[in-house]
Amino acid sequence: MTKRVSKRTVAYFAAVAATAVAQMTMPVAAQQAGGDQAQIDLGKRTYAQNCSHCHGPNMVNSGTITPDLRTFPDDRMRFVTTVKQGKNGKMPPWGDILSEDQIADIWAFVASRRNP
């Protein structure tokens, strides 16, 4: 069990470091997101704190079972429902943890990073 915890710890700190580097270098397309830059920035921070552990820093995961959010469809309702209620027992529900505003901010960030 010690090795497992150690690997998780290393993976966590690697993800945090990658997030910090990406946040310093990543341009954000605010006009594509339908939100303003301030909302996207809030979403980026909320994503880093709550979502990046599974979905990867800046939505780039290392081949886990989580989807690549950069290819998430342009379907805000589906996104909000999935975040609030969870998905197939693989993603936990966040409706009691994140506020409506935080979910909207994360959506603005996700939408700003979408690959057409």
DSSP file (Angstrom, degrees, kcal/mol; ACC not computed):
  #  RESIDUE AA STRUCTURE BP1 BP2  ACC     N-H-->O    O-->H-N    N-H-->O    O-->H-N    TCO  KAPPA ALPHA  PHI   PSI    X-CA   Y-CA   Z-CA
    1    1 A M     >        0   0    0      0, 0.0     4,-2.3     0, 0.0     5,-0.2   0.000 360.0 360.0 360.0 -30.1    0.0    0.0    0.0
    2    2 A T  H  >  +     0   0    0      1,-0.2     4,-2.4     2,-0.2     5,-0.2   0.912 360.0  49.7 -60.6 -42.9    2.9    2.4    0.6
    3    3 A K  H  > S+     0   0    0      2,-0.2     4,-2.5     1,-0.2    -1,-0.2   0.886 109.8  51.9 -63.8 -38.1    3.9    2.2   -3.1
    4    4 A R  H  > S+     0   0    0      2,-0.2     4,-2.2     1,-0.2    -2,-0.2   0.925 111.7  45.1 -65.1 -45.2    0.4    2.9   -4.2
    5    5 A V  H  X S+     0   0    0     -4,-2.3     4,-2.7     1,-0.2    -1,-0.2   0.910 112.8  52.3 -63.8 -41.7    0.1    6.0   -1.9
    6    6 A S  H  X S+     0   0    0     -4,-2.4     4,-2.5    -5,-0.2    -2,-0.2   0.912 109.5  48.1 -62.3 -43.6    3.5    7.1   -3.1
    7    7 A K  H  X S+     0   0    0     -4,-2.5     4,-2.6     2,-0.2    -1,-0.2   0.896 112.2  49.9 -64.2 -39.9    2.6    6.8   -6.8
    8    8 A R  H  X S+     0   0    0     -4,-2.2     4,-2.8     2,-0.2    -2,-0.2   0.914 110.2  50.3 -64.2 -42.0   -0.6    8.7   -6.1
    9    9 A T  H  X S+     0   0    0     -4,-2.7     4,-2.4     2,-0.2     5,-0.2   0.930 112.2  46.6 -62.1 -45.6    1.2   11.5   -4.3
   10   10 A V  H  X S+     0   0    0     -4,-2.5     4,-2.2     1,-0.2    -2,-0.2   0.920 113.3  49.6 -62.1 -43.8    3.7   11.8   -7.2
   11   11 A A  H  X S+     0   0    0     -4,-2.6     4,-2.3     2,-0.2    -2,-0.2   0.896 110.4  51.1 -63.1 -40.4    0.9   11.8   -9.7
   12   12 A Y  H  X S+     0   0    0     -4,-2.8     4,-2.4     2,-0.2    -2,-0.2   0.947 112.2  44.5 -62.1 -49.3   -1.0   14.5   -7.8
   13   13 A F  H  X S+     0   0    0     -4,-2.4     4,-2.3     1,-0.2    -1,-0.2   0.848 111.8  53.6 -67.3 -32.5    2.0   16.8   -7.5
   14   14 A A  H  X S+     0   0    0     -4,-2.2     4,-2.6    -5,-0.2    -1,-0.2   0.909 109.6  48.8 -65.2 -41.1    2.9   16.2  -11.2
   15   15 A A  H  X S+     0   0    0     -4,-2.3     4,-2.3     2,-0.2    -2,-0.2   0.906 111.1  49.6 -64.9 -41.5   -0.7   17.2  -12.1
   16   16 A V  H  X S+     0   0    0     -4,-2.4     4,-2.2     2,-0.2    -2,-0.2   0.921 112.6  47.4 -63.2 -43.9   -0.5   20.3   -9.9
   17   17 A A  H  X S+     0   0    0     -4,-2.3     4,-2.3     2,-0.2    -2,-0.2   0.917 112.0  49.5 -64.0 -43.5    2.8   21.3  -11.5
   18   18 A A  H  X S+     0   0    0     -4,-2.6     4,-2.6     1,-0.2    -1,-0.2   0.883 110.0  52.1 -64.0 -37.6    1.5   20.7  -15.0
   19   19 A T  H  X S+     0   0    0     -4,-2.3     4,-2.5     2,-0.2    -1,-0.2   0.921 109.0  49.7 -63.2 -43.9   -1.6   22.8  -14.3
   20   20 A A  H  X S+     0   0    0     -4,-2.2     4,-1.2     2,-0.2    -2,-0.2   0.923 113.2  45.7 -62.2 -44.6    0.6   25.7  -13.0
   21   21 A V  H  X S+     0   0    0     -4,-2.3     4,-1.1     1,-0.2     3,-0.4   0.931 113.8  49.0 -64.1 -45.5    2.8   25.6  -16.2
   22   22 A A  H  X S+     0   0    0     -4,-2.6     4,-2.4     1,-0.2     3,-0.4   0.880 107.5  54.9 -64.0 -37.8   -0.2   25.3  -18.5
   23   23 A Q  H  < S+     0   0    0     -4,-2.5    -1,-0.2     1,-0.2    -2,-0.2   0.810 108.4  49.4 -66.1 -28.3   -2.0   28.2  -16.8
   24   24 A M  H  < S+     0   0    0     -4,-1.2    -1,-0.2    -3,-0.4    -2,-0.2   0.744 123.5  29.4 -80.1 -22.8    1.0   30.4  -17.3
   25   25 A T  H  < S+     0   0    0     -4,-1.1    -2,-0.2    -3,-0.4    -3,-0.2   0.569  91.6 101.8-115.7 -11.2    1.3   29.6  -21.0
   26   26 A M     <  -     0   0    0     -4,-2.4     2,-0.3    -5,-0.2    32,-0.0  -0.663  57.5-146.7 -87.1 121.0   -2.2   28.8  -22.3
   27   27 A P        -     0   0    0      0, 0.0     2,-0.4     0, 0.0    -2,-0.1  -0.625  16.2-145.2 -77.4 143.4   -4.1   31.4  -24.3
   28   28 A V        -     0   0    0     -2,-0.3     2,-1.3    85,-0.0     3,-0.2  -0.935   6.7-141.9-115.1 133.2   -7.8   31.3  -23.8
   29   29 A A    >>  +     0   0    0     83,-0.7     4,-0.9    -2,-0.4     3,-0.8  -0.694  25.1 174.7 -92.6  85.3  -10.4   32.1  -26.5
   30   30 A A  H >>>S+     0   0    0     -2,-1.3     4,-0.8     1,-0.2     5,-0.7   0.865  73.3  59.4 -62.1 -38.1  -13.0   33.9  -24.5
   31   31 A Q  H 345S+     0   0    0      1,-0.2     3,-0.3     2,-0.2    -1,-0.2   0.805 103.8  51.8 -65.3 -27.6  -15.1   34.8  -27.5
   32   32 A Q  H <45S+     0   0    0     -3,-0.8    -1,-0.2     1,-0.2    -2,-0.2   0.758 103.6  59.2 -76.4 -25.1  -15.6   31.1  -28.4
   33   33 A A  H <<5S-     0   0    0     -4,-0.9    -1,-0.2    -3,-0.6    -2,-0.2   0.680  99.0-129.8 -81.3 -17.6  -16.8   30.3  -24.9
   34   34 A G  T  <5S+     0   0    0     -4,-0.8     2,-0.3     1,-0.3    -3,-0.1   0.533  80.1  92.8  77.4   3.6  -19.7   32.6  -24.7
   35   35 A G  S   <S-     0   0    0     -5,-0.7    -1,-0.3    73,-0.2    -2,-0.2  -0.836  81.2-103.2-123.2 163.6  -18.4   33.8  -21.4
   36   36 A D     >  -     0   0    0     -2,-0.3     4,-2.2    -3,-0.1     3,-0.3  -0.396  36.7-103.7 -84.0 168.0  -16.1   36.7  -20.5
   37   37 A Q  H  > S+     0   0    0      1,-0.2     4,-2.6     2,-0.2     5,-0.2   0.853 119.2  56.4 -60.2 -37.6  -12.5   36.2  -19.6
   38   38 A A  H  > S+     0   0    0      1,-0.2     4,-2.2     2,-0.2    -1,-0.2   0.911 108.7  47.1 -62.8 -41.7  -13.1   36.7  -15.9
   39   39 A Q  H  > S+     0   0    0     -3,-0.3     4,-2.6     2,-0.2    70,-0.2   0.906 111.7  50.7 -66.4 -40.8  -15.7   33.9  -15.8
   40   40 A I  H  X S+     0   0    0     -4,-2.2     4,-2.4     2,-0.2    -2,-0.2   0.913 109.8  50.7 -61.8 -42.6  -13.3   31.6  -17.8
   41   41 A D  H  X S+     0   0    0     -4,-2.6     4,-2.0     2,-0.2    -1,-0.2   0.901 110.6  48.7 -63.1 -40.9  -10.5   32.4  -15.3
   42   42 A L  H  X S+     0   0    0     -4,-2.2     4,-2.6     1,-0.2    -2,-0.2   0.923 112.0  49.8 -62.9 -43.4  -12.8   31.5  -12.4
   43   43 A G  H  X S+     0   0    0     -4,-2.6     4,-2.8    62,-0.3    -2,-0.2   0.871 107.4  54.4 -62.3 -37.5  -13.8   28.3  -14.2
   44   44 A K  H  X S+     0   0    0     -4,-2.4     4,-2.3     2,-0.2    -1,-0.2   0.910 111.2  44.9 -62.7 -43.1  -10.1   27.5  -14.7
   45   45 A R  H  X S+     0   0    0     -4,-2.0     4,-1.9     2,-0.2    -2,-0.2   0.916 114.5  47.7 -67.9 -43.7   -9.4   27.8  -11.0
   46   46 A T  H  X S+     0   0    0     -4,-2.6     4,-2.2     2,-0.2     5,-0.4   0.903 112.2  50.5 -64.5 -40.7  -12.5   25.9  -10.0
   47   47 A Y  H  X>S+     0   0    0     -4,-2.8     4,-2.7     1,-0.2     5,-2.2   0.933 109.3  51.0 -60.3 -46.7  -11.6   23.2  -12.5
   48   48 A A  H  <5S+     0   0    0     -4,-2.3    -1,-0.2     1,-0.2    -2,-0.2   0.867 115.1  43.2 -60.4 -37.0   -8.0   23.0  -11.2
   49   49 A Q  H  <5S+     0   0    0     -4,-1.9    -1,-0.2    -5,-0.1    -2,-0.2   0.837 132.5  15.2 -77.8 -33.7   -9.3   22.6   -7.6
   50   50 A N  H  <5S+     0   0    0     -4,-2.2    -3,-0.2    -5,-0.2    -2,-0.2   0.716 130.5  30.4-117.3 -26.9  -12.1   20.1   -8.2
   51   51 A C  T >X5S+     0   0    0     -4,-2.7     4,-2.7    -5,-0.4     3,-1.3   0.727  95.2  76.6-112.0 -28.3  -11.9   18.4  -11.7
   52   52 A S  H 3><S+     0   0    0     -5,-2.2     4,-1.5     1,-0.3    -4,-0.1   0.717  81.1  73.3 -65.4 -20.9   -8.2   18.2  -12.7
   53   53 A H  H 34 S+     0   0    0      1,-0.2    -1,-0.3     2,-0.2    -2,-0.1   0.877 118.6  15.8 -60.5 -36.5   -7.6   15.2  -10.3
   54   54 A C  H <4 S+     0   0    0     -3,-1.3    12,-0.3     2,-0.1    -2,-0.2   0.798 132.9  43.5-103.6 -40.1   -9.5   13.0  -12.7
   55   55 A H  H  < S-     0   0    0     -4,-2.7    14,-0.2     1,-0.2    -3,-0.2   0.512 108.6-119.2 -90.1  -4.4   -9.8   14.9  -16.0
   56   56 A G    ><  -     0   0    0     -4,-1.5     3,-1.8    -5,-0.4     5,-0.2   0.175  42.1 -48.9  87.5 154.8   -6.2   16.1  -16.0
   57   57 A P  G >  S-     0   0    0      0, 0.0     3,-1.9     0, 0.0   -41,-0.0  -0.404 129.3  -1.7 -60.6 131.1   -4.6   19.5  -15.9
   58   58 A N  G 3  S-     0   0    0      1,-0.3     3,-0.1   -14,-0.1    -2,-0.1   0.815 131.0 -64.9  52.5  34.2   -6.2   21.7  -18.5
   59   59 A M  G <  S+     0   0    0     -3,-1.8     2,-0.8     1,-0.2    11,-0.5   0.633 105.7 126.4  68.6  16.7   -8.4   18.8  -19.6
   60   60 A V    <   -     0   0    0     -3,-1.9    -1,-0.2     8,-0.1     2,-0.2  -0.888  39.2-176.7-105.9 103.1   -5.4   16.8  -20.8
   61   61 A N        -     0   0    0     -2,-0.8     2,-0.2    -5,-0.2    -6,-0.1  -0.482  34.9-114.7 -98.0 171.5   -5.6   13.4  -19.0
   62   62 A S  S    S-     0   0    0     -2,-0.2    -6,-0.1     1,-0.1    -1,-0.0  -0.208  72.1 -71.9-100.6  43.6   -3.1   10.6  -19.1
   63   63 A G  S    S+     0   0    0     -2,-0.2    -1,-0.1     1,-0.1     5,-0.0   0.741  85.6 148.5  80.2  23.0   -5.4    8.0  -20.8
   64   64 A T        -     0   0    0    -10,-0.2    -1,-0.1     1,-0.1    -3,-0.1  -0.104  66.6 -91.5 -76.9-175.3   -7.6    7.3  -17.8
   65   65 A I  S    S+     0   0    0      2,-0.1    -1,-0.1    25,-0.0   -10,-0.1   0.585  96.1 103.3 -76.7  -8.3  -11.3    6.4  -18.2
   66   66 A T  S    S-     0   0    0    -12,-0.3    -3,-0.1     1,-0.1    -5,-0.1  -0.479  78.6-109.6 -75.2 145.5  -12.4   10.0  -18.0
   67   67 A P        -     0   0    0      0, 0.0     2,-0.9     0, 0.0    -1,-0.1  -0.329  28.6-104.0 -73.4 156.5  -13.3   11.7  -21.3
   68   68 A D    >   -     0   0    0      1,-0.2     3,-2.0     3,-0.1    -8,-0.1  -0.717  30.8-158.6 -77.0 106.6  -11.2   14.3  -23.0
   69   69 A L  G >  S+     0   0    0     -2,-0.9     3,-1.2     1,-0.3    -1,-0.2   0.661  84.2  74.0 -68.1 -14.8  -13.3   17.4  -22.1
   70   70 A R  G 3  S+     0   0    0    -11,-0.5    45,-3.2     1,-0.3    -1,-0.3   0.706 101.7  43.7 -69.3 -17.3  -11.7   19.3  -25.0
   71   71 A T  G <  S+     0   0    0     -3,-2.0    -1,-0.3    43,-0.2    -2,-0.2   0.240  82.9 132.0-108.6  11.6  -13.9   17.2  -27.3
   72   72 A F    <   -     0   0    0     -3,-1.2    43,-0.0     1,-0.1    -3,-0.0  -0.409  66.1-103.6 -62.9 136.7  -17.1   17.5  -25.1
   73   73 A P        -     0   0    0      0, 0.0     2,-2.5     0, 0.0     6,-0.1  -0.143  32.5-100.8 -59.8 158.5  -20.0   18.4  -27.3
   74   74 A D  S    S+     0   0    0     -3,-0.1     2,-0.4     1,-0.1    -2,-0.0  -0.477  82.7 124.9 -78.2  70.2  -21.4   22.0  -27.3
   75   75 A D     >  +     0   0    0     -2,-2.5     4,-2.1     1,-0.1     5,-0.1  -0.786  34.7 178.7-137.7  86.7  -24.2   20.9  -25.0
   76   76 A R  H  > S+     0   0    0     -2,-0.4     4,-2.9     1,-0.2     5,-0.2   0.888  81.8  54.6 -59.9 -42.5  -24.3   22.9  -21.9
   77   77 A M  H  > S+     0   0    0      1,-0.2     4,-2.6     2,-0.2    -1,-0.2   0.914 108.7  48.2 -60.6 -43.3  -27.4   21.2  -20.5
   78   78 A R  H  > S+     0   0    0      2,-0.2     4,-2.5     1,-0.2    -1,-0.2   0.911 112.8  49.6 -61.8 -42.7  -25.7   17.8  -20.8
   79   79 A F  H  X S+     0   0    0     -4,-2.1     4,-2.7     2,-0.2    -2,-0.2   0.950 112.5  45.8 -60.8 -51.0  -22.6   19.1  -19.1
   80   80 A V  H  X S+     0   0    0     -4,-2.9     4,-2.7     1,-0.2     5,-0.2   0.917 113.7  49.2 -61.4 -44.9  -24.5   20.7  -16.2
   81   81 A T  H  X S+     0   0    0     -4,-2.6     4,-2.9    -5,-0.2     5,-0.3   0.917 112.2  48.2 -61.0 -44.1  -26.6   17.5  -15.7
   82   82 A T  H  X S+     0   0    0     -4,-2.5     4,-2.2    -5,-0.2    -2,-0.2   0.913 113.2  47.4 -64.0 -43.4  -23.6   15.3  -15.7
   83   83 A V  H  < S+     0   0    0     -4,-2.7    11,-2.8    -5,-0.2    12,-0.3   0.935 118.0  41.6 -63.8 -45.7  -21.7   17.5  -13.2
   84   84 A K  H  < S+     0   0    0     -4,-2.7    11,-1.6    10,-0.2    12,-0.2   0.908 129.1  26.1 -69.3 -42.6  -24.7   17.8  -10.9
   85   85 A Q  H  < S-     0   0    0     -4,-2.9    -3,-0.2     1,-0.2    -2,-0.2   0.575 101.0-130.9-102.2 -11.4  -25.8   14.1  -11.0
   86   86 A G     <  -     0   0    0     -4,-2.2     2,-0.4    -5,-0.3    -1,-0.2  -0.290  23.9 -91.1  83.2-177.1  -22.7   12.2  -11.9
   87   87 A K  B >> S-A   91   0A   0      4,-1.9     3,-2.4    -4,-0.1     4,-2.0  -0.938  75.1 -36.7-146.4 117.7  -22.3    9.7  -14.6
   88   88 A N  T 34 S-     0   0    0     -2,-0.4    -2,-0.1     1,-0.3    -1,-0.0   0.703 105.6 -68.8  48.6  30.2  -22.7    5.9  -14.6
   89   89 A G  T 34 S+     0   0    0      2,-0.3    -1,-0.3     1,-0.1    -3,-0.0   0.436 127.6  90.9  72.1  -3.8  -21.2    5.5  -11.2
   90   90 A K  T <4 S+     0   0    0     -3,-2.4    -2,-0.2     1,-0.2    -1,-0.1   0.816  85.2  44.4 -91.7 -36.2  -17.8    6.5  -12.6
   91   91 A M  B  < S-A   87   0A   0     -4,-2.0    -4,-1.9    -6,-0.0    -2,-0.3  -0.946  87.7-132.9-109.3 125.3  -18.1   10.2  -12.0
   92   92 A P        -     0   0    0      0, 0.0    -6,-0.3     0, 0.0     2,-0.2  -0.358  29.6 -97.6 -72.3 155.9  -19.5   11.3   -8.6
   93   93 A P        -     0   0    0      0, 0.0    -9,-0.2     0, 0.0    -8,-0.2  -0.524  32.2-174.5 -72.7 139.8  -22.3   13.9   -8.4
   94   94 A W    >>  +     0   0    0    -11,-2.8     4,-3.0    -2,-0.2     3,-1.5   0.294  53.8 106.9-114.5   6.1  -21.0   17.4   -7.6
   95   95 A G  T 34 S+     0   0    0    -11,-1.6   -11,-0.1   -12,-0.3    -1,-0.1   0.787  84.6  43.7 -60.1 -30.0  -24.4   19.1   -7.3
   96   96 A D  T 34 S+     0   0    0    -12,-0.2    -1,-0.3    -3,-0.1    -2,-0.1   0.513 119.8  43.2 -90.7  -5.4  -24.1   19.4   -3.5
   97   97 A I  T <4 S+     0   0    0     -3,-1.5     2,-0.3     1,-0.2    -2,-0.2   0.813 108.3  52.7-106.1 -45.2  -20.5   20.6   -3.7
   98   98 A L  S  < S-     0   0    0     -4,-3.0    -1,-0.2   -15,-0.1     2,-0.1  -0.747  77.7-129.7 -98.3 141.9  -20.4   23.1   -6.5
   99   99 A S     >  -     0   0    0     -2,-0.3     4,-2.3     1,-0.1     5,-0.2  -0.352  29.3-105.4 -79.2 167.1  -22.7   26.1   -6.8
  100  100 A E  H  > S+     0   0    0      1,-0.2     4,-2.4     2,-0.2     5,-0.2   0.901 123.5  51.4 -57.8 -41.4  -24.6   27.0   -9.9
  101  101 A D  H  > S+     0   0    0      2,-0.2     4,-2.4     1,-0.2    -1,-0.2   0.906 108.3  50.4 -64.8 -41.6  -22.1   29.8  -10.5
  102  102 A Q  H  > S+     0   0    0      2,-0.2     4,-2.5     1,-0.2    -1,-0.2   0.905 111.0  48.8 -64.0 -40.4  -19.1   27.5  -10.2
  103  103 A I  H  X S+     0   0    0     -4,-2.3     4,-2.4     2,-0.2    -1,-0.2   0.909 111.5  49.8 -64.9 -41.3  -20.6   25.0  -12.6
  104  104 A A  H  X S+     0   0    0     -4,-2.4     4,-2.1     2,-0.2    -2,-0.2   0.889 110.7  50.4 -63.3 -39.0  -21.3   27.9  -15.1
  105  105 A D  H  X S+     0   0    0     -4,-2.4     4,-2.1     2,-0.2   -62,-0.3   0.913 109.9  49.2 -65.5 -42.7  -17.7   29.1  -14.7
  106  106 A I  H  X S+     0   0    0     -4,-2.5     4,-3.0     1,-0.2     5,-0.2   0.909 109.5  52.8 -63.3 -40.2  -16.4   25.6  -15.3
  107  107 A W  H  X S+     0   0    0     -4,-2.4     4,-3.2     1,-0.2     5,-0.2   0.918 106.9  52.4 -60.4 -42.5  -18.6   25.3  -18.4
  108  108 A A  H  X S+     0   0    0     -4,-2.1     4,-1.6     1,-0.2    -1,-0.2   0.909 112.3  46.0 -59.8 -41.6  -17.1   28.6  -19.7
  109  109 A F  H  X S+     0   0    0     -4,-2.1     4,-1.0   -70,-0.2    -2,-0.2   0.942 114.0  47.2 -65.9 -47.9  -13.6   27.3  -19.2
  110  110 A V  H >< S+     0   0    0     -4,-3.0     3,-0.9     1,-0.2     4,-0.4   0.927 112.9  49.5 -59.3 -45.9  -14.5   23.9  -20.9
  111  111 A A  H >< S+     0   0    0     -4,-3.2     3,-0.7     1,-0.2    -1,-0.2   0.830 106.1  56.8 -64.5 -31.4  -16.2   25.7  -23.8
  112  112 A S  H 3< S+     0   0    0     -4,-1.6   -83,-0.7    -5,-0.2    -1,-0.2   0.736 110.8  44.2 -71.1 -21.2  -13.2   28.0  -24.2
  113  113 A R  T << S+     0   0    0     -4,-1.0    -1,-0.2    -3,-0.9    -2,-0.2   0.379  82.8 132.9-103.3   2.2  -10.9   25.0  -24.7
  114  114 A R    <   -     0   0    0     -3,-0.7   -43,-0.2    -4,-0.4   -44,-0.1  -0.289  52.1-137.6 -62.4 133.3  -13.1   23.0  -27.0
  115  115 A N              0   0    0    -45,-3.2    -1,-0.1     1,-0.1    -2,-0.1  -0.823 360.0 360.0 -88.5 121.3  -11.4   21.5  -30.1
  116  116 A P              0   0    0      0, 0.0    -1,-0.1     0, 0.0   -45,-0.1   0.530 360.0 360.0 -66.2 360.0  -13.7   22.0  -33.1
